[in-house]
Amino acid sequence: MASFVDRAALALKAGNGGNGAVSFHREKFVQNGGPDGGDGGVGGDIVFVADRNMHTLMDFRYRRKYMAEDGANGADARRTGKSGETLVIRVPVGTIIKDKETDQVVADMFEDGERRVLLRGGRGGHGNARFATPTRQAPNFAKPGQKTEWRDFVLELKTIADVGLVGFPNVGKSSILTAVSAARPKIGNYPFTTLTPNLGIVSHKGVSFAMADIPGLIEHASEGAGLGFSFLRHVERTRLLIHVVDASGSEGRDPVQDLATINRELSRYGDLADRPQLIAANKMDLPGAQDHVPRLREAAGRVPVFPVSAATGQGFPALLDEVIKLLAELPEAERFPEAVYDPEPQVTGYEVLKQDGVYILSGPSMDNLIGTVNFDDYQSLQWFHRTLRRSGAIDRLRAAGAKEGDTVEIGDLSFDFVE
């Protein structure tokens, strides 16, 4: 299975925004040039693109961390820093992206060429030119760029096919795919020959559809036994299931029991038991196969049973006639429901703590605020105190019990609380 990966965990980080510049216009014969610090550049986004030429998540087996480029800092003469390059990550069509913390689907890469912005870069900080007012003509401070955080996601590849072949190992699913399409999956006379889903395009009477050969299931597959747990997800998007059974019992198993076992495993995994189904009684060219067909039809109830032989080509026209008839009636495959998701940087909020008589303001908002202040500049300190009041931090400190003269800490900064 080394060449096929259908699940990967990634840590992603969009680019930080560049810092605004503190600069003043300098020119010969101009004594008091005004502030001309430019804004920082915007950090790079992380964008996912669905690519039909990819068939596995193998690219993410050894590389698990991806980070977009940071925005450049602003410069003098009101020059804005260069924005960070967007990081484009290509994934196979059919890949869903989940937020690892909530396990919710945030993106379903359903169509070839589909682009989704998963994380947006941080905004660039304002240069000091932005803070000039009639009463504050020489601001000696600027705003830092918005910082982004690492976020964890899980990618899962769920094959998009119209028809899925399911059944025990070695019942002939790969042989059937070979017989009806141009696909050439690995075929061998031993269990678990197929280790990855194989896709083939079947054309019959002018109608084409995608068929997937899903690796063999066994009893307790829905609980992780064999390969079933890993690959049942590839059946989730199929519109129609063809349940392949070995009608000859050549592996020493009863085909009727096989039918019941696989249906039981499908019923334990989502709504697969309710998926429209046909039964292909394979290996009809072997002795004893014909004797089991009546038993299979009785056990199948209303589900049609088609005696076929991948070795001789027997029975496939009738089976494919029924497939295209059902596909014309069935709804198209649908996207997975997506949770409400915000790709913007999550850097808001703060909390008030009290430790050993000291009141501590901590959180992304406070960290961002501290980065804006030039503590050697009186105007910058005034702006800092006004911002604390506007943000409600002073009121929250008072509600937490802070009184005149108590010590307040934000990061490495300590100051006395003043009403």
KOLGU-467825 format. One line per field, with one value per residue (C-alpha): residue number from 1; x, y, z. Coordinates in steps of 0.2 Angstrom, whole numbers, plus 2048, in hexadecimal, padded with zeros to 3 digits. Example, Ala and Ser with C-alpha at 12.3 -4.5 7.8 and 13.67 -1.06 7.14 Angstrom:
REM residues 2
nr = (1|2)
x = (83E|844)
y = (7EA|7FB)
z = (827|824)
***
This chain:
REM residues 419
nr = (1|2|3|4|5|6|7|8|9|10|11|12|13|14|15|16|17|18|19|20|21|22|23|24|25|26|27|28|29|30|31|32|33|34|35|36|37|38|39|40|41|42|43|44|45|46|47|48|49|50|51|52|53|54|55|56|57|58|59|60|61|62|63|64|65|66|67|68|69|70|71|72|73|74|75|76|77|78|79|80|81|82|83|84|85|86|87|88|89|90|91|92|93|94|95|96|97|98|99|100|101|102|103|104|105|106|107|108|109|110|111|112|113|114|115|116|117|118|119|120|121|122|123|124|125|126|127|128|129|130|131|132|133|134|135|136|137|138|139|140|141|142|143|144|145|146|147|148|149|150|151|152|153|154|155|156|157|158|159|160|161|162|163|164|165|166|167|168|169|170|171|172|173|174|175|176|177|178|179|180|181|182|183|184|185|186|187|188|189|190|191|192|193|194|195|196|197|198|199|200|201|202|203|204|205|206|207|208|209|210|211|212|213|214|215|216|217|218|219|220|221|222|223|224|225|226|227|228|229|230|231|232|233|234|235|236|237|238|239|240|241|242|243|244|245|246|247|248|249|250|251|252|253|254|255|256|257|258|259|260|261|262|263|264|265|266|267|268|269|270|271|272|273|274|275|276|277|278|279|280|281|282|283|284|285|286|287|288|289|290|291|292|293|294|295|296|297|298|299|300|301|302|303|304|305|306|307|308|309|310|311|312|313|314|315|316|317|318|319|320|321|322|323|324|325|326|327|328|329|330|331|332|333|334|335|336|337|338|339|340|341|342|343|344|345|346|347|348|349|350|351|352|353|354|355|356|357|358|359|360|361|362|363|364|365|366|367|368|369|370|371|372|373|374|375|376|377|378|379|380|381|382|383|384|385|386|387|388|389|390|391|392|393|394|395|396|397|398|399|400|401|402|403|404|405|406|407|408|409|410|411|412|413|414|415|416|417|418|419)
x = (800|80F|80A|7F8|7F3|7E1|7E2|7EF|7F0|7F7|7FC|7FA|7FE|7FA|807|808|804|813|816|813|822|826|82E|82F|831|843|848|854|84D|83E|840|831|82C|81C|81A|81B|81C|814|808|80E|80A|7FC|801|7FF|7EF|7EF|7E4|7DF|7DC|7D4|7DE|7D7|7E9|7EC|7E6|7EE|7F3|804|80C|807|80E|81F|81B|80E|811|80E|810|80C|818|817|813|822|824|81F|82C|82F|827|816|81C|811|81A|819|80B|810|80E|7FE|802|7F9|7F6|7F0|7E5|7DB|7CA|7BF|7C9|7C0|7C9|7C4|7C9|7D2|7CC|7B9|7BA|7AE|7B0|7B5|7B8|7B3|7BE|7B1|7B5|7C5|7CD|7C3|7CC|7C9|7D1|7D4|7DE|7E0|7F0|7F1|7EE|7FC|7FF|7FC|80B|80D|807|7F5|7F6|7F9|7EB|7EA|7EF|7FB|806|815|80F|81E|816|80E|804|80B|804|7F7|7FF|7F8|7F7|7FB|7EB|7E8|7DE|7DB|7D9|7CF|7CE|7BD|7BD|7B0|7A8|797|798|7A2|7A6|7A6|7A8|7B4|7C6|7CA|7B8|7BD|7B9|7C9|7C6|7B5|7BC|7C8|7BB|7AF|7BC|7CD|7D4|7E2|7E2|7EE|7E6|7EC|7E5|7E7|7DE|7E1|7E9|7E1|7E7|7E1|7D1|7D2|7C8|7C2|7B6|7A9|7A0|790|784|78A|78A|79A|79C|7AA|7AC|7B7|7BE|7BE|7CB|7C3|7B9|7B8|7AE|7B0|7B7|7AD|7B6|7C7|7CA|7D4|7D4|7C2|7C2|7CF|7C6|7B3|7B5|7B7|7A6|79D|79B|796|784|783|78B|78E|791|79C|79B|7A4|796|7A1|7A6|7B8|7C0|7B7|7AA|797|792|781|78B|797|788|781|792|797|785|787|798|790|782|78E|797|78C|77D|785|778|76B|775|76D|776|777|77F|78C|78D|79F|7A9|79A|7A6|7AC|7A3|795|792|781|77B|77D|774|762|768|770|760|755|761|762|74F|74B|75E|761|76E|778|782|793|7A4|7B3|7BD|7B1|7A7|797|788|790|784|775|77E|784|772|76B|77A|776|764|766|773|767|75A|766|76B|77D|78A|789|796|798|790|79C|79D|79D|7AF|7B9|7CA|7CF|7DD|7D6|7DF|7D1|7CC|7D5|7D2|7D5|7DE|7E4|7F3|7FC|7F3|7F8|7EB|7F0|7E9|7ED|7E8|7EB|7E3|7EE|7FD|7F9|7F6|807|810|809|810|820|822|82F|822|816|809|80A|807|7F8|7F1|7F4|7EA|7DC|7DB|7DA|7CB|7C2|7C5|7BD|7CC|7CC|7BA|7BE|7CC|7C1|7B4|7C1|7C5|7D4|7D6|7E0|7F3|7F1|7FD|7F8|802|801|80F|81F|817|812|809|7FE|7EB|7E4|7D1)
y = (800|80B|814|818|824|829|832|83F|84B|85C|86B|87C|88E|89D|8AB|8B8|8CA|8D5|8E3|8F5|901|910|91C|92F|938|93E|94A|958|969|960|962|959|94C|943|930|926|914|907|8F9|8E7|8DA|8CD|8BC|8AE|8A3|890|88A|878|873|863|85A|84B|846|842|831|830|83B|833|845|848|838|83F|852|857|86A|877|88A|898|8A7|8B6|8C7|8D3|8E2|8F3|900|913|91E|915|906|8F6|8E6|8D8|8CC|8BA|8AD|8A2|890|884|872|866|857|849|84C|845|84B|851|85D|85C|867|85B|864|863|854|85E|85F|871|86D|860|860|859|85F|860|871|877|883|886|893|889|896|8A9|8B2|8BF|8D1|8DD|8EA|8FC|907|917|922|91A|921|933|93F|952|951|942|947|93D|92B|921|910|904|8F5|8E3|8D7|8CB|8BA|8AA|899|887|87D|86A|862|850|84C|83D|837|830|829|830|822|81E|80C|803|7F0|7E9|7D7|7CB|7CA|7C0|7BF|7C7|7D9|7DE|7D2|7D9|7EB|7E4|7DC|7EB|7F9|7FE|7FD|7F1|7EE|7E1|7D0|7C1|7B1|7B6|7C1|7D4|7D4|7E6|7F2|802|807|805|810|80C|814|808|80C|802|807|818|81C|81E|81D|81B|80B|808|7F7|7F9|7EE|7DF|7E0|7D2|7D0|7DE|7E9|7F8|7F5|7F6|7E4|7E0|7EF|7F3|801|80A|809|809|81C|819|812|821|82B|81D|81E|80B|7FC|7EB|7DE|7D1|7BF|7AF|7A5|795|796|792|79B|78F|79B|79B|7A9|7AC|7AE|7BA|7C4|7C6|7CA|7D8|7E0|7E0|7E9|7F6|7F9|7FD|80A|819|817|80B|7FE|809|80C|804|7F3|7E5|7D4|7CD|7BA|7B8|7A9|7A1|797|78C|77C|77E|790|78E|784|794|7A0|79C|79D|7AE|7B4|7AF|7B7|7C7|7CA|7D8|7DC|7D5|7C7|7C6|7B6|7BC|7B6|7C1|7B3|7B0|7C1|7B8|7C3|7D4|7DC|7D9|7DF|7EF|7F2|7F2|7FE|80B|80A|80D|81B|824|824|827|839|83F|83D|84B|855|852|85F|86C|875|888|88C|89C|89C|8AD|8AD|8A9|8B6|8BE|8BE|8BF|8BA|8C2|8B7|8BB|8B2|8B7|8C8|8CC|8CF|8C7|8CB|8BD|8B8|8BB|8CD|8D2|8CB|8D4|8E5|8E4|8E3|8F3|8FE|908|909|917|922|92C|92D|91A|917|922|919|908|90D|914|903|8FA|904|902|8EF|8EE|8E7|8F4|8F0|8DD|8E0|8EB|8DD|8D0|8DA|8E6|8F6|905|901|8EE|8E6|8E1|8D7|8D5|8CA|8D1|8E2|8E6|8F6|8FD|8FC|90E|911)
z = (800|800|7EF|7F4|802|805|816|81C|82A|826|830|826|829|81F|81D|82A|825|824|831|82D|82C|837|82B|829|818|816|808|806|80B|814|826|82D|821|826|82A|81A|821|815|81A|81B|80E|80F|814|807|807|806|7F8|7F4|7E2|7DC|7CE|7C4|7C0|7D2|7DA|7EB|7FA|7F9|7F7|80A|811|815|815|822|824|818|81B|80F|80C|818|812|811|81D|818|813|812|805|809|800|804|807|7FA|7FE|801|7F3|7F4|7F8|7EC|7F2|7E5|7EB|7E1|7DC|7EA|7F8|807|814|826|835|840|850|84C|83F|834|821|81C|809|7FD|7EE|7E3|7D1|7C7|7C8|7D7|7E2|7F4|800|810|819|816|819|827|823|821|82F|82D|82B|836|827|82B|83D|838|83E|83F|852|850|842|845|84B|850|850|843|844|842|835|83A|840|83B|844|83F|83D|83B|82D|827|815|80F|7FD|7F9|7E8|7DC|7D2|7CB|7CF|7DD|7DC|7EE|7F5|7FD|7F8|7E9|7E2|7D2|7D3|7CA|7BD|7BA|7B9|7AC|7A2|7A1|7A0|79A|7AC|7AF|7C2|7CA|7CA|7D4|7DB|7ED|7FA|7FA|7E9|7E7|7F4|7ED|7E5|7D2|7C6|7B4|7A8|7A1|790|78C|77F|77D|790|79A|7AD|7BA|7C3|7D2|7D8|7EB|7F4|7FC|80C|819|829|835|828|82F|83F|837|832|822|816|817|824|819|809|80D|80C|7F9|7F8|800|7F0|7E4|7DE|7DB|7E3|7D9|7E6|7DF|7E6|7E1|7DC|7DB|7ED|7E6|7F6|801|806|804|7F8|801|811|808|802|814|81C|810|811|824|823|817|823|831|826|823|818|80C|80F|807|7F7|7E8|7E5|7D7|7DA|7CE|7D1|7C9|7C4|7BC|7B1|7C0|7C5|7D2|7CF|7C7|7D6|7E1|7D6|7DC|7EE|7EB|7E2|7F1|7FE|7F3|7F3|7E8|7E3|7D2|7D0|7C0|7BC|7B4|7B0|7AF|7A7|799|798|79B|7A2|7A1|794|79F|7AE|7A6|79E|7B0|7B6|7A9|7AC|7BF|7BD|7B2|7C0|7CF|7D4|7D1|7DE|7EB|7F5|807|812|817|828|829|828|829|820|828|835|846|851|85A|86D|87D|88F|8A1|8AE|8BF|8C6|8D7|8D7|8C5|8B8|8A7|896|88A|879|866|867|875|86D|85D|866|870|85F|859|868|868|87B|879|871|87B|86D|86A|87D|87C|86D|876|886|87B|872|882|887|876|876|887|88F|89D|8A1|8A1|8AD|8B9|8B8|8BD|8CD|8C7|8D1|8CF|8D1|8CE|8C2|8B0|8A4|892|88B|892|896|8A8|8AD|8BB|8B8|8B7|8B7)
***
